[in-house]
Amino acid sequence: MAQPIRVAVSGVGGGVGQSILKALQGTEYDVLALDGHPLATGLYTTNRARLVPRPTDPEFLDTVLGICRSENCRLFFPGLDTELRPLADNTERFAEHGITVVVSSPEVVDIGDNKFRTFSVLREHGVAVPETVDMAAPGARFPAFPFVLKRREGGSRSKDVYVVRNERDLTELTVDPAAFVAQEYIEGDEFTCGSVSFDGDCKGVIVMRRTLRDGDTYKAFAVRDERVEDEVRKVIGAIKPFGACNVQLRVRDGVPYVFEINARCSGTTAARALCGFNEPLMIADYLCHGREPEFRVREQTVLRYWKELVVPNELVDELARHGSLYRSAPEQL
């Protein structure tokens, strides 16, 4: 009997990594969970788990590569934004050992990470985007109220994002605007859209209208909307990501305005899988078996809630002591 193909997933203490784990549960793939903290929930939901250094640690790349080699991994799905650039710069190192890192090129990662570059590149390719001002530019002026102030580089969820509706909001800000972009505020429904693409060829798109709580998708509604799907395909054609790419937008007066792209899976990856669009599975099938992505989106509602995971103390101690944990019957997320 052939051994299952092993896939590594990192950042399993956070929403993106856990979402990838959920999408791969019950598939033909054997998952190795990676994280830097022994209390990361996802470490206790797979047959194999390993502790790794933080992405800022000089030993991060060598350690992760060594683990992927020793565990015979074919694919590696990053689950942390801070991992994307170092991994994008070193995909060839992994490829030399038969390991494909599911990450876009450094240029695409940088476009997604820098909000002003996102605006500039998409506008150059005819994508509708909110008017955006780089507040570090000489003579930069705030746009008309209301506008959104968001950190130019990095950032996640709604951290360091401020909606400025009037002069009073502006005077109460306690941050240096020079580290931010000021973006036109688009009134309208918000959508998070998943996609899978290779070599600039978009294999599929799913559109989900969403309700947010503390920056995370709290309720999601899978819908069919050709206008939004076409705009997402235009984004994919413009930046040419590798694998999964998440596109966030709002629709005003029938026009989709793209305000953020993340060249990776997202925290709603598992919700998309529940609606018939399983990004990690389609990517793994394509890269490992050459299967063309197949999907059928079901228009339905996904509600999110907290769920407890009980872990025996001896397992936590074992992982903390040895840096690895191997089990035959892990818990399910």
Secondary structure by P-SEA (a helix, b strand, c coil): ccccbbbbbcccccaaaaaaaaaaccccbbbbbbbccccccccccccbbbbbccccccaaaaaaaaaaaaacccbbbbccccccaaaaacaaaaaaaccccccccaaaaaaaacaaaaaaaaaaacccccccccccccccccccccbbbcccccccccccccccccaaaaaacccccccbbbbcccccbbbbbbbccccccccbbbbbbbccccccccbbbbbbbaaaaaaaaaaaaacccccbbbbbbcccccbbbbcccccccccaaaaaaaacccaaaaaaaaaaccccbbbbbbbbbbbbbbbbbbbbaaaaaaaaacccccccccccc
